[in-house]
Amino acid sequence: MTRGEASAAVTDLGWRYVLGAFVTTVPVPSLEVAGAIAARVTASAGRNGGSHVRVDVRADRVVVTVQTFAVGWTTSEDVEIVHLITAALNGTTRSVTAEVGAAPRSVQIIEIAVDAIDIPSVRPFWKAVFGYADEGDRGGSTDPLVDPWGQGPSIWFQQMDAPRPQRNRIHFDISVPHDEAADRIKAAVAAGGRIVGDAEAPAFWVLADPEGNEVCITTWQGRD
């Protein structure tokens, strides 16, 4: 399944495809209702839901993420699970549309990128200091790291050929739904930032704050 096929498979169902995962948000009036929604989601996902579904329960929303965690990517089985969960939530309003400057915002996934010349030597440090684990069944010396509890951002390592002084060597990647990137960039520029690179757009844009610290707004587009 290409990224474009993955996005098309779920968007009309009220889900968004972001960074290799299907995500939706269900607004709720209370924690009690959130718990009931979470129970409905887990029951509909079936016995294999534990390896495909993550539910974040809050007093005002339930965020549901579907992905094949063993490979860190979406598969046709995940599309089937999305359909099952959507049917179980039939009649429940899902909110996935972003309004710039308004709350709640849409879904997003954050990564931390670490520039490194010798990735195998620095990766163990970040794995230990964060208490992280290998992503899925991967454990290569240059592969990303993830929070085993699914709470913190993943960490990936960007190969460098030489040190880059006078600029940050750790930056954030903010992965957003593909049709919301322009609004997010517009808001960042209005808040004092600037676009410093768009050669790889729409895969990603590089933005910087007034002091030059960089961050990337990324989408699934332009990567297949």
C-alpha positions in Angstrom: 0.0 0.0 0.0 1.4 3.4 -1.0 1.1 6.4 1.2 -1.4 7.9 -1.2 -3.5 4.7 -1.1 -3.3 4.6 2.7 -4.5 8.2 2.9 -7.4 7.7 0.5 -8.5 4.5 2.3 -9.4 6.3 5.5 -9.9 10.0 4.9 -13.6 9.7 4.0 -14.1 7.7 7.2 -13.0 10.6 9.4 -9.4 9.4 9.9 -6.1 10.9 8.8 -3.0 9.2 7.6 0.1 10.7 9.4 3.6 9.3 9.5 2.7 5.7 8.8 -0.3 5.6 11.1 -4.1 6.1 10.9 -5.3 8.5 13.5 -8.7 9.9 14.6 -10.0 12.0 17.4 -13.4 11.6 19.2 -14.5 14.6 21.3 -16.2 13.7 24.6 -17.8 15.6 27.4 -16.3 13.7 30.3 -13.7 11.1 31.3 -16.5 8.6 31.9 -17.7 8.9 28.4 -14.1 8.7 27.1 -13.7 5.4 28.9 -16.9 4.1 27.3 -15.7 5.1 23.9 -12.3 3.5 24.5 -14.1 0.2 25.5 -16.1 0.4 22.3 -13.0 0.9 20.2 -11.1 -2.0 21.8 -14.0 -4.4 21.6 -14.5 -3.7 17.9 -10.8 -4.1 17.1 -10.9 -7.8 18.1 -8.4 -10.1 19.7 -5.5 -8.7 17.6 -6.2 -5.1 18.5 -3.4 -5.0 21.0 -0.8 -5.2 18.2 -2.6 -2.6 16.1 -4.5 -0.1 18.2 -3.5 2.5 20.7 -6.1 4.6 22.6 -5.2 7.8 24.4 -8.1 8.6 26.8 -8.6 12.2 28.1 -11.5 14.0 29.7 -12.2 16.0 26.5 -11.2 13.6 23.8 -10.2 10.1 22.8 -7.4 9.7 20.3 -7.2 6.4 18.4 -4.1 5.3 16.5 -4.1 2.2 14.3 -0.8 0.8 12.9 0.9 -2.6 12.7 3.3 -1.9 15.5 5.5 -4.8 14.7 6.6 -3.1 11.5 5.9 0.5 12.4 3.7 0.9 9.3 0.1 0.5 8.1 -1.1 -2.6 6.3 -4.4 -3.8 4.7 -5.2 -5.3 8.1 -5.1 -1.9 9.6 -7.5 -0.6 7.1 -9.9 -3.4 8.0 -9.5 -2.5 11.7 -10.3 1.2 10.9 -13.5 0.1 9.2 -14.5 -2.0 12.2 -13.8 0.8 14.7 -15.6 3.3 12.5 -18.7 1.1 12.4 -18.6 0.8 16.2 -18.4 4.5 16.5 -21.2 5.1 14.0 -23.1 8.2 15.1 -20.2 9.5 17.1 -18.8 12.8 15.8 -15.1 12.7 15.1 -13.2 15.9 14.9 -10.1 15.9 12.6 -10.3 19.4 11.0 -7.8 22.0 12.1 -8.5 25.7 12.5 -5.4 27.9 12.7 -5.3 29.6 16.1 -8.2 27.6 17.5 -8.4 24.6 19.8 -8.5 21.7 19.4 -6.1 21.3 16.6 -6.0 18.4 14.3 -4.0 15.2 14.8 -0.2 15.2 14.5 2.8 13.0 15.3 6.1 14.4 16.5 9.6 13.0 15.9 13.0 14.2 17.3 15.8 14.2 14.7 19.4 13.9 15.9 22.2 14.9 13.6 25.1 12.4 14.0 28.3 11.5 12.2 28.6 8.1 13.9 25.0 7.0 14.4 25.9 3.5 15.9 27.9 5.2 18.7 25.3 7.9 19.7 22.1 5.8 19.3 22.7 3.7 22.5 22.9 6.8 24.5 19.6 8.2 23.4 18.0 4.7 23.8 19.2 4.6 27.4 18.6 8.2 28.5 15.0 8.1 27.2 14.3 4.6 28.3 13.2 3.8 24.7 13.1 0.6 22.6 13.7 -0.4 19.0 10.9 0.4 16.6 8.8 -2.8 15.9 11.0 -5.8 15.2 13.9 -3.6 14.0 17.0 -3.2 16.0 19.6 -2.0 13.6 22.4 0.3 14.7 20.9 3.2 12.7 17.1 2.6 13.0 14.7 4.9 14.9 13.8 4.5 18.6 10.3 4.6 20.1 8.7 5.0 23.4 7.5 1.5 24.4 4.5 3.1 26.1 3.6 5.1 23.0 3.7 8.4 24.9 6.8 10.3 23.7 8.0 11.2 20.3 10.1 8.8 18.3 13.8 9.6 17.7 15.5 9.1 14.4 19.1 9.8 13.4 20.1 12.0 10.4 23.4 11.0 8.9 25.9 13.8 8.7 29.2 13.9 6.8 30.8 16.7 8.9 29.9 18.7 12.1 27.7 21.7 11.6 28.6 24.3 14.2 26.5 27.4 14.8 23.2 25.7 14.2 21.1 23.3 16.1 21.9 19.6 15.7 18.6 18.4 17.1 15.3 19.4 15.5 11.6 18.4 15.6 9.7 16.9 12.8 6.0 17.8 13.0 4.0 15.4 10.8 0.6 16.8 10.0 -2.3 15.8 7.6 -1.2 16.7 4.1 -3.9 19.2 3.5 -3.2 21.1 6.7 0.5 21.8 6.1 0.0 25.1 4.4 -2.1 26.5 7.3 0.5 25.3 9.9 3.3 27.0 8.0 1.3 30.2 7.6 0.7 30.3 11.3 4.4 29.7 12.1 5.5 32.5 9.7 2.9 34.8 11.2 4.3 34.0 14.6 7.8 35.3 13.6 9.2 32.3 11.8 10.5 31.9 8.3 10.8 29.2 5.6 14.4 28.4 5.1 13.9 25.4 2.7 11.1 24.0 0.5 13.1 22.1 -2.1 11.6 18.8 -0.8 8.1 20.0 -0.4 5.4 18.6 0.0 7.4 15.9 1.8 8.8 18.6 4.2 9.4 22.3 4.7 12.2 23.6 6.9 11.2 26.5 9.1 13.3 28.5 11.6 12.4 30.7 14.5 13.8 34.3 14.8 17.1 32.9 16.2 17.6 30.3 13.5 16.5 27.2 15.4 15.0 24.8 12.8 11.9 22.6 12.7 10.3 20.6 9.8 6.7 20.4 8.9 6.2 17.1 7.1 3.5 15.2 5.3 3.2 11.8 3.6 3.2 13.4 0.1 6.2 13.3 -2.2 7.6 10.1 -0.6 6.2 7.2 -2.6 
